[in-house]
């Protein structure tokens, strides 16, 4: 299965809203808001990655993730290649590691092309 994913953060002087989306090559699409009071630009990207992996894990299928965030792709590929998920956000990445048993590959796409 091929999944394209993205996260977005909209800032306004009175509020911040973060959202994510996962577009699938052959099934329904997923999207939602990040429901926390403090947002960073990386938070919706991580939520999109998590939701994509949860969907692939539930379907028990290998997945190719197309991501416009080079840092997330590099971190995911390093974890997959070397089996080492230590570092910043260890809890998140160790949970991600448990969702990769059916096969995961990731590649980058230019921002705003998915």
C-alpha positions in Angstrom: 0.0 0.0 0.0 1.2 3.5 -0.7 0.4 6.3 1.7 1.2 10.0 1.3 1.1 11.9 4.5 1.4 15.5 5.8 0.9 17.6 8.8 0.1 21.3 9.0 0.2 24.0 11.7 -1.9 27.2 11.3 -0.9 30.0 13.7 -3.1 32.9 14.5 -2.4 35.5 17.2 -5.3 34.1 19.3 -5.0 30.3 18.5 -3.0 27.5 16.9 -4.5 24.6 15.0 -2.6 21.5 13.9 -4.0 18.9 11.5 -2.8 15.9 9.7 -3.9 13.8 6.7 -3.0 10.4 5.2 -4.0 9.8 1.5 -4.0 6.1 0.5 -3.5 4.7 -3.0 -6.4 2.3 -2.8 -8.5 2.9 0.2 -10.3 5.7 2.2 -8.3 8.7 3.3 -7.7 9.6 7.0 -7.4 13.1 8.6 -7.9 14.8 11.8 -6.8 17.6 14.2 -4.1 17.4 16.9 -5.9 18.0 20.2 -3.3 19.5 22.4 -2.9 23.0 23.7 0.7 23.6 22.6 1.7 22.8 19.0 5.0 22.7 17.2 5.4 22.3 13.5 6.7 18.7 14.0 3.7 17.5 16.0 1.2 17.2 13.1 3.9 15.5 11.0 4.5 12.9 13.7 0.7 12.4 14.1 0.3 11.8 10.4 3.2 9.3 10.5 1.6 7.5 13.6 -1.9 7.4 12.0 -0.4 6.0 8.7 1.5 3.3 10.6 -1.5 2.4 12.7 -3.7 2.0 9.6 -1.0 -0.2 7.9 -0.6 -2.3 11.0 -4.3 -2.8 11.4 -4.5 -3.9 7.7 -1.4 -6.1 8.2 0.1 -4.9 4.9 3.5 -3.6 3.9 3.5 0.2 3.3 5.5 2.8 1.4 5.2 6.1 3.1 5.6 9.3 1.0 6.5 12.1 3.4 7.5 15.7 2.7 9.5 16.1 5.9 13.1 15.0 5.2 13.9 14.9 9.0 11.1 12.4 9.7 12.1 10.3 6.7 15.8 10.2 7.8 14.8 9.3 11.4 12.4 6.6 10.3 14.9 5.1 7.8 17.7 5.1 10.3 15.5 3.3 12.8 14.4 0.7 10.2 17.9 0.1 8.9 19.8 -0.1 12.2 17.0 -1.0 14.6 18.1 1.9 16.9 15.2 4.2 17.9 17.0 6.0 20.8 17.3 9.7 20.9 14.9 12.6 21.0 11.2 11.5 21.4 12.3 7.9 22.4 8.8 7.0 23.5 7.2 8.0 20.2 9.9 6.3 18.1 9.8 3.1 20.1 6.0 2.9 19.5 6.6 3.5 15.8 9.1 0.6 15.8 6.4 -1.7 17.1 4.2 -0.7 14.1 6.7 -1.7 11.4 6.5 -5.5 11.6 4.6 -5.8 8.3 7.2 -3.9 6.4 7.7 -0.2 6.0 9.6 1.9 3.6 9.7 5.7 3.3 10.7 8.2 0.8 10.6 12.0 0.5 8.4 14.0 -1.8 8.7 17.8 -2.4 6.6 19.8 0.1 3.1 20.7 -1.1 3.1 18.1 -3.8 1.0 15.6 -2.0 
